[in-house]
Amino acid sequence: MKISEKVLDDFINEVASKSPTPGGGAVGAVVGALGAALVEMVASLTVGKKGYEDYEAEMERVISESSYRRKRLLEIADEDIKAFNDFMNTLKLPKDTPEKKKIRSEKLQESLKKACEVPYDLAREISKICPLANSVNKFGNKNAISDAKSAIALLDAAFKSAIANVEINLKSIKDEKFVSSMREAVDGLRGNVEKCISNGEGN
């Protein structure tokens, strides 16, 4: 069952159980989706309100993009669970002959790369939502400013969760070119998001 179809209490109980999934990556994606939802809410509370006419078009844009990103983040939560489960299944492959051991090793590396790419996608999505959060924080309905601030805090947490999941998997990847490229990409996102979060918190 997709995360978007789960009852909240069931999802939280699954996270609390001894099962490794859903874990930090999926939870981070859900937290990010909640941040995007708050952004969308603040923008919706701004549209049509007296005194905010100059920001109507911007808020409409924010609503549309936040809605899309929110749904995408829930998809990433499911992808994260699948990536981890695929890795765990790969660990069970036989290694009783040199050939089987080689095949298992290659498939493990492929699984680890996927386990890096999914949280990286999460981090990248968060980097696209942060400017939207800053927009509602700056131009949105001031009666909902605490919701805008909450969105920024959730997005910050989701981003840090994503990066933590990328980094732990990079440690086991032997492809130095992949590792270097991923670290460079992560550093670029980190700089943009940290600046965006800082600007939002300072408003």
N, C-alpha and C positions, 0 to 999 in steps of 0.2 A: 504494500500500500504506500502511495506517495505521502510525503510529509504533509503536503497541503490538504490531504484528505483525513488526516488523523485528528482525533479529539485532543485538545491541548493537554489534558490530564494524562492521557495515555502516552503522549510523546514525552512528557516530563518523567513519567514512571519508567519509560524505556531508557531514558538517559541515566536515571538513577540506578538502574539494574546493573548486574555484573557483566552484561553483554557489552563488548567494546564499541558497538554501534547502536544508535547514533552517538558519535563522540564529539570532540571539540570542533572539528571542521563543520559538521552538520549544524551543531548548536550555533557556531559563529555565523553561519549563513542565515539561520532563523532570526538571530539577533539583528543582523543587518537588514533583514526583511522588515522587522518591526521598526527599525530606524527609518527605513524608506516609507513605511506606512504613516509614521508620525509626520514626516515631511509632507506627504500627500494630504494629510489631515489639516495641517496648518495652512497649506495653500488653499485648500477647499474652504476653510473658514475665513479666508481673505477675499476670495472672489465674491463680488457683489456687495461688499461692505463699503459704507460711506467713508470717504477719506483715503481709500486705497485704489481709486480709479486708475491712477497712473501705473499701477503695478498689475493690473488685471491680466494683460497679455502674458507677462512673465509668470504669474501664478498658474495660468492655464497650461503653459509649457511645463512647469514644474509638476503639475498634477499628472499630465500625460507621461512624462518620462519616469517619474517616481513609480507610477503604476506598473510600467513595463519592467523596471529594475527590480521591483519587489517580487514580481512573479518569477523573474529570472533567478533571483537568489534562492527561492524555494526549490527550483530545479537543481541548482548547484548543491543544495543540501542532500538531495537524493543521489546526485552524482558522487558526492563525497562518500556516502555509505557504500555505494557500489564499488568505488575504487578500493576502499579498505577491504571489503569482503573478497574482491578479486585477488588482492595481495595475499590475504590469509589462505585462500584456496590454492594459490601458487606455492605457498610454503609446504603444502601437503603433497606436492608432486614427488614421485620417486627419485631417489638419488643413489641407487644401489649399484649403478654402473657408471663408468666415466662419461659415457654418452648421455645418459639420463641426467647426470649431475650437471653437465654442460647446458643441456636444454633448460633445466630448472633454473640455473643461474641466469641465463639470458632472459627468461620469462620474468624472473624476479626483478631484474633491472627495468624491464618494460613496465611492470606494475608499479615500481617505485617512481618512475617518471610520471606516470598517470596520477599517482598519489601526490605529486608536486604540482602538476598542472591544474588540478581541480581547485585547491585552495588559492593558487595564483589567480585563477579566474574570479574567485571570490574577492580577493584583494583588489583586482582591477575593477570589478563592479562597484565596490565601495568607493574607489577613487572617483568614479563617475557620479555617485550619489552625493558625495560631500559638498560639491558646489551648489547642489540643489538645496541642501540643508542650510548652507550659508545664506542662500537667497531668501529663504523663508525666515531665517533668523534676523536678517537685515530689513527685509521689506514686508514681511508677513504681519498678520494681525497681532498686535502687541498683547492682546488678551491671551494669546496662546504661545507667548515667548518661552514659557517653561517647557512646552512640548517641543519647540524647536531645539532648545538646549538639550533636552533628553535625547532627541534624535541624534545630535552630534556625539553625545556620550556613547550611545549604542553603536554608532558607526565606528567610532574609535576602537571600541572593544572588539567588534567584529573584524576589523582590519588587523589588529594585533593577533587575534586568534588565527586568522588566515596565514599570516607570516610565520607564526610559530609552527604551523603544520607544514609549510613549505620547507622551512629550515631543518626540521627533524628528519625529513625524508632525503634531503640533499646530502646529508651526512653518509648515507649508505649507497649513493650513486657513484659509479666508477667512471662514467663518461664525463671527463673534465670539461669538455666544450659545453655540454649541456648545463653542468653545474655553474660554470662561469657566466653563461648567458642568462640563466635563471637568476643568479645573484644580482647581476647588473639590472635586470628588469625589475626585480624586487626593490632594489635601492632607489630606482627612479620613481616607483609608486610610493615608497615610503616618504621620500622628500616631498612629493606633492600632497599626500594625505596629511602628513604632520603639519604642513604649512596651512592647509585648509582647515584642519581641526583647530589649530591655534587661532586662526582668524575668527572662527566661529565662536570659540570660547571667550574671545576678547571683546566681542560686540556687546 
